[in-house]
């Protein structure tokens, strides 16, 4: 069957929106944003139901997994993803708000000397708005420019503006972060924010890349520390130490190559076999 050709006149449309179109566009985007943000509400509700077993009276004998499947047709894995996404956003919000509060009240908090320090200045708000993420207001800071007050702060005092922080806007963006420790989670999100300031768009792929980078650094440190511990212990032979470090080097190299030459699950299976052999002598 041949390709269906659309008349050229169908594409003859002005790029500028009419006033009704502008209004409708804003309404549609509001609907989309509201829909995306519901993952937090769903995650919070599922977490409360699971943690307090709120289904126990209406559905006696049910487990949380059975409740999710029979009542909502949700797999336990999907429900836990929603819960994990909610918990991740709450953790990030708390961490970033705490850091912002410290920078507001602590005069010794590090400041970037290359840019204006006024938290109310327009260019700062533009940087936050550009990423189009979920924005939660926190108290803004004072103008601390070494050359004196900026034009805004030289005017009579007005109600304080609110600094905006950016958080994941859907569950897919939180998924890579749920596998990290709280400290690594914050490190990864800081990498995301750096990319947003550089003009990138907030996407799940961007978050995933940042999470992989942080996780990779964490694993490298664990490998180094493990090598040091094995090398320092007098309870294993020199030959064991040498071969153990060779094995770690092989695993480390394969990880860096994305497991292209070996299947990770197969490696894990054989390593467990070695552990079982050693433990069998107990």
C-alpha positions as CSV (number, residue, x, y, z in Angstrom):
1,X,0.0,0.0,0.0
2,X,1.4,3.4,-1.0
3,X,2.3,6.2,1.3
4,X,-0.6,8.5,2.2
5,X,0.3,12.1,1.2
6,X,-1.1,14.9,3.3
7,X,-2.0,18.0,1.3
8,X,0.5,20.8,1.8
9,X,-2.2,23.2,2.8
10,X,-2.7,21.3,6.1
11,X,0.7,22.5,7.2
12,X,0.0,26.1,6.3
13,X,-0.5,27.4,9.8
14,X,1.0,30.4,11.5
15,X,3.5,29.8,14.2
16,X,2.0,32.5,16.4
17,X,-0.9,31.4,18.7
18,X,-4.1,33.3,18.8
19,X,-5.3,34.5,22.3
20,X,-7.8,31.6,22.6
21,X,-5.0,29.2,21.6
22,X,-2.6,30.6,24.2
23,X,-5.3,30.2,26.9
24,X,-6.0,26.7,25.9
25,X,-2.3,25.8,25.7
26,X,-1.8,27.0,29.3
27,X,-4.8,25.0,30.4
28,X,-3.5,21.8,28.7
29,X,0.0,22.2,30.2
30,X,-1.6,22.7,33.6
31,X,-3.6,19.4,33.1
32,X,-0.4,17.6,32.1
33,X,1.6,19.0,35.1
34,X,-1.2,18.0,37.5
35,X,-1.2,14.5,36.1
36,X,2.5,14.1,36.4
37,X,2.6,15.3,39.9
38,X,0.0,12.8,41.1
39,X,2.7,10.2,41.4
40,X,3.7,11.8,44.7
41,X,0.1,11.6,46.0
42,X,-0.2,8.0,44.8
43,X,3.1,7.0,46.3
44,X,2.3,8.6,49.6
45,X,-1.1,6.9,49.8
46,X,0.3,3.5,49.0
47,X,3.1,3.9,51.5
48,X,0.6,4.8,54.3
49,X,-1.6,1.8,53.4
50,X,1.3,-0.6,53.3
51,X,3.1,0.6,56.4
52,X,-0.1,0.7,58.5
53,X,-1.8,-2.2,56.8
54,X,-4.9,-0.1,56.4
55,X,-6.5,-2.7,54.1
56,X,-6.7,-5.3,57.0
57,X,-10.4,-4.6,57.8
58,X,-11.8,-4.2,54.3
59,X,-9.8,-7.1,53.0
60,X,-9.0,-9.5,55.9
61,X,-6.3,-12.0,55.2
62,X,-4.8,-9.9,52.4
63,X,-1.1,-9.1,52.0
64,X,-0.1,-5.8,50.6
65,X,0.8,-7.5,47.4
66,X,-2.6,-9.2,47.1
67,X,-4.4,-6.0,47.9
68,X,-2.5,-4.1,45.2
69,X,-3.2,-6.8,42.6
70,X,-6.8,-7.6,43.4
71,X,-8.1,-4.1,44.2
72,X,-6.0,-1.9,41.9
73,X,-4.5,-4.4,39.4
74,X,-1.0,-3.2,40.4
75,X,1.9,-5.5,40.7
76,X,3.9,-5.3,44.0
77,X,6.9,-4.1,42.0
78,X,5.0,-1.2,40.4
79,X,3.5,-0.2,43.8
80,X,6.9,-0.2,45.4
81,X,8.3,2.0,42.5
82,X,5.6,4.5,43.3
83,X,6.4,4.4,47.0
84,X,10.1,4.7,46.3
85,X,9.6,7.6,44.0
86,X,7.6,9.5,46.6
87,X,10.2,8.7,49.4
88,X,13.0,9.9,47.1
89,X,11.4,13.2,46.4
90,X,10.6,13.8,50.1
91,X,14.2,13.0,51.0
92,X,15.6,15.3,48.3
93,X,13.2,18.1,49.4
94,X,14.3,17.8,53.0
95,X,18.0,17.7,52.2
96,X,17.9,20.6,49.8
97,X,15.7,22.7,52.1
98,X,18.1,22.0,55.0
99,X,21.1,23.1,53.0
100,X,19.3,26.2,51.8
101,X,18.4,27.0,55.4
102,X,22.0,26.7,56.5
103,X,23.2,29.0,53.7
104,X,20.5,31.5,54.8
105,X,21.5,31.7,58.4
106,X,25.2,30.8,58.4
107,X,27.5,33.7,57.3
108,X,30.3,31.2,56.9
109,X,28.4,29.2,54.4
110,X,30.4,29.0,51.1
111,X,29.4,31.5,48.5
112,X,30.1,31.5,44.8
113,X,32.2,34.7,44.3
114,X,31.7,34.7,40.5
115,X,28.1,35.7,40.5
116,X,25.7,38.1,42.3
117,X,24.5,36.7,45.6
118,X,21.1,38.3,45.7
119,X,18.6,35.4,45.9
120,X,15.8,37.7,44.5
121,X,17.6,38.8,41.3
122,X,15.8,38.0,38.1
123,X,18.6,36.0,36.5
124,X,18.5,33.5,39.4
125,X,14.8,33.0,39.0
126,X,15.3,32.5,35.3
127,X,17.8,29.7,36.0
128,X,15.4,27.9,38.2
129,X,12.4,28.3,35.9
130,X,14.3,27.1,32.8
131,X,14.4,23.5,33.9
132,X,10.6,23.3,34.3
133,X,10.7,20.9,37.2
134,X,8.6,20.7,40.3
135,X,9.3,23.8,42.3
136,X,8.9,24.1,46.0
137,X,9.4,27.5,47.6
138,X,11.9,28.0,50.5
139,X,12.9,31.3,52.2
140,X,15.0,33.5,50.0
141,X,18.3,35.0,51.1
142,X,19.6,38.5,51.5
143,X,21.7,40.5,49.0
144,X,25.3,40.0,50.0
145,X,27.2,41.5,47.1
146,X,30.5,42.9,48.3
147,X,30.0,46.1,46.3
148,X,26.8,46.8,48.2
149,X,23.0,46.4,47.9
150,X,21.6,45.7,44.5
151,X,19.0,47.9,43.0
152,X,16.2,45.6,44.3
153,X,17.5,45.8,47.9
154,X,18.1,49.5,47.8
155,X,14.4,50.0,47.5
156,X,12.0,49.9,50.5
157,X,11.6,46.4,51.9
158,X,9.0,44.2,50.3
159,X,7.6,40.8,51.2
160,X,10.5,38.2,50.7
161,X,10.6,36.4,47.4
162,X,10.9,32.6,47.5
163,X,13.9,30.7,46.1
164,X,12.7,27.7,44.0
165,X,14.3,24.3,44.1
166,X,13.9,21.7,41.4
167,X,12.8,18.1,42.1
168,X,11.8,15.1,39.9
169,X,8.5,15.6,38.1
170,X,7.6,11.9,37.5
171,X,8.3,8.5,38.9
172,X,10.6,7.6,36.0
173,X,13.0,10.4,37.0
174,X,13.1,9.0,40.6
175,X,13.7,5.4,39.6
176,X,17.5,5.6,39.2
177,X,17.8,7.5,42.4
178,X,16.0,4.9,44.6
179,X,18.9,2.6,44.3
180,X,21.4,5.0,45.9
181,X,22.2,5.7,49.5
182,X,20.9,9.1,50.8
183,X,24.3,10.7,50.4
184,X,24.8,9.4,46.9
185,X,21.2,10.3,46.0
186,X,22.0,13.9,46.9
187,X,25.3,13.8,45.0
188,X,23.5,12.5,41.9
189,X,20.9,15.2,42.1
190,X,23.5,17.9,42.4
191,X,25.0,16.6,39.1
192,X,21.5,16.8,37.5
193,X,21.2,20.4,38.7
194,X,24.6,21.3,37.2
195,X,23.4,19.9,33.8
196,X,20.2,21.9,34.1
197,X,22.1,25.1,34.8
198,X,24.2,24.3,31.6
199,X,21.0,24.3,29.6
200,X,20.0,20.6,29.6
201,X,16.4,19.5,30.0
202,X,15.2,17.5,33.0
203,X,14.6,13.9,31.8
204,X,14.8,10.4,33.2
205,X,17.8,9.7,30.9
206,X,19.7,12.7,32.4
207,X,18.9,11.5,36.0
208,X,19.9,8.0,35.1
209,X,23.3,9.1,33.7
210,X,24.0,11.1,36.9
211,X,23.0,8.2,39.1
212,X,25.2,5.8,37.2
213,X,28.2,8.2,37.5
214,X,27.8,8.5,41.3
215,X,27.1,4.7,41.7
216,X,30.3,4.0,39.7
217,X,32.4,6.2,41.9
218,X,30.9,4.6,45.0
219,X,31.7,1.1,43.7
220,X,35.3,2.2,42.9
221,X,35.8,3.3,46.5
222,X,34.4,0.0,47.8
223,X,36.8,-2.0,45.6
224,X,39.7,0.1,46.8
225,X,38.7,-0.3,50.4
226,X,38.2,-4.0,50.0
227,X,41.6,-4.4,48.5
228,X,43.1,-2.6,51.4
229,X,41.3,-4.7,54.0
230,X,42.3,-8.0,52.3
231,X,45.9,-6.8,52.0
232,X,46.1,-5.8,55.6
233,X,44.7,-8.9,57.2
234,X,47.1,-11.6,58.4
235,X,44.3,-14.3,58.3
236,X,44.7,-15.1,54.6
237,X,47.8,-16.2,52.6
238,X,49.8,-14.0,50.3
239,X,48.7,-16.1,47.4
240,X,45.0,-15.6,48.3
241,X,45.6,-11.8,48.5
242,X,47.2,-11.8,45.0
243,X,44.5,-13.8,43.4
244,X,41.7,-11.9,45.2
245,X,43.0,-8.6,43.9
246,X,43.3,-10.0,40.4
247,X,39.7,-11.1,40.6
248,X,38.6,-7.6,41.7
249,X,40.6,-6.0,38.9
250,X,38.8,-8.3,36.4
251,X,35.4,-7.4,37.8
252,X,36.3,-3.7,37.9
253,X,37.4,-3.7,34.3
254,X,34.3,-5.5,33.2
255,X,32.1,-3.0,35.0
256,X,33.8,-0.2,33.3
257,X,33.1,-1.9,29.9
258,X,29.4,-2.2,30.7
259,X,29.6,-6.0,31.1
260,X,30.1,-6.5,27.4
261,X,32.3,-9.6,27.7
262,X,30.6,-11.4,30.6
263,X,27.1,-11.8,32.0
264,X,26.9,-10.2,35.4
265,X,24.3,-12.7,36.8
266,X,26.5,-15.5,35.7
267,X,29.5,-14.0,37.5
268,X,27.4,-13.6,40.7
269,X,26.2,-17.2,40.4
270,X,29.8,-18.6,40.3
271,X,31.0,-16.3,43.1
272,X,28.2,-17.7,45.2
273,X,29.3,-21.2,44.4
274,X,32.8,-20.4,45.8
275,X,31.2,-19.0,49.0
276,X,29.1,-22.2,49.3
277,X,32.2,-24.4,49.0
278,X,34.0,-22.5,51.7
279,X,31.0,-22.4,54.0
280,X,30.5,-26.2,53.5
281,X,33.5,-26.8,55.8
282,X,31.8,-25.4,58.8
